[in-house]
Amino acid sequence: MARRLCRLSRLFPLVSLSPASAAPKLPHLPVAVNPSPAPVLPSSSASPSPALPRLFSSSAGGSSMVVVGSADSFASILSKVQDEKLPAVFYYTAVWCGPCRAIAPLISKLSGQYPNIPVYKVDIDMQGVGIKLGDLKVYSVPTFHFYHKGQKTSEVVGADPKKLEAAMESLHKQQQ
C-alpha cells in the first residue's frame, strides 16, 4: 500500500509584516469543533496514565485516545509528557485530510489494544498550534510521534498501517 499523506502548506502561509508593527499577521484558520469522526463523549473516570488524569474529551470508552481541545491543553500535555518522562503517542490530524479519516479506525483499535499508552489526537487547524507544529517538524498529516521516557523515539508520517502497528508495538515493549 502506498503511503498516503496530506501536505501542510496552508499551515505555514507567507507571513507579512506591516510597517506599523513588527508582529507577523497570520490569517485566521478555521477551528474545528470536533475533529474526531466519532462524537466526543464525556471523559471517563479511567485515566490513561496515573500521572495524566483524563482532563480532555475522550473519543471512546475503552480506548486511551484523548482529543486535545485547545492549544494550551496541547502545550500542557506535551510539556508534562517530556518533563515527567511519560509514554505517549501524539496523533496530528485534520478534518479535511482523507488519509487521516482512513487511518482513524486503526488508531482507535490500537488505542484500545494498548490502554496504558495514551494517544493524544491534535487537530493541526486548531488556533494557536501552528508555530509549535513547525518546531516539532510536523509538515504532513497524518503524523504520529511516539514518546518513551519523555523523548520522541519514533515518527510515522502518512497513513501506513504496518509502520503504525510496528511503532505502537515497539513502544509497548519498551514500557515493560
URQUI-V749122 format. One record per pair of residues at least 6 apart in sequence whose ideal C-beta (glycine too) atoms are under 6 Angstrom apart, sorted by sequence separation. I is the first residue (numbers start at 1). GAP is how many residues later the second one is. If there is no record, write none. Layout:
i;gap
I;GAP
I;GAP
//
This chain:
i;gap
34;6
47;6
59;6
68;6
47;7
81;7
93;7
145;7
146;7
156;7
58;8
59;8
111;8
146;8
156;8
15;9
16;9
56;10
57;10
145;10
43;11
156;11
56;12
144;12
56;13
154;13
13;14
43;14
44;14
143;14
43;15
48;16
91;16
40;17
41;17
56;17
124;17
140;17
142;17
38;21
146;21
36;23
148;23
146;25
148;26
40;27
91;28
87;30
88;30
89;30
90;30
91;30
92;30
94;30
36;31
94;31
92;32
51;33
51;35
49;37
103;39
100;41
100;42
77;43
97;44
63;45
65;46
92;46
64;47
94;47
60;48
63;48
74;48
93;48
63;49
92;49
93;49
62;50
64;51
92;51
66;52
68;52
91;53
64;54
65;54
66;54
67;54
68;54
117;54
64;55
71;55
74;55
90;55
106;55
65;56
103;56
71;57
89;57
102;57
71;58
110;58
114;58
88;59
35;60
99;60
87;61
32;63
85;64
85;65
81;66
37;67
82;68
49;69
48;70
35;88
87;88
6;91
32;91
32;93
5;94
4;95
29;96
31;96
11;119
8;131
7;133
5;135
6;135
5;153
4;154
3;155
4;155
3;157
//
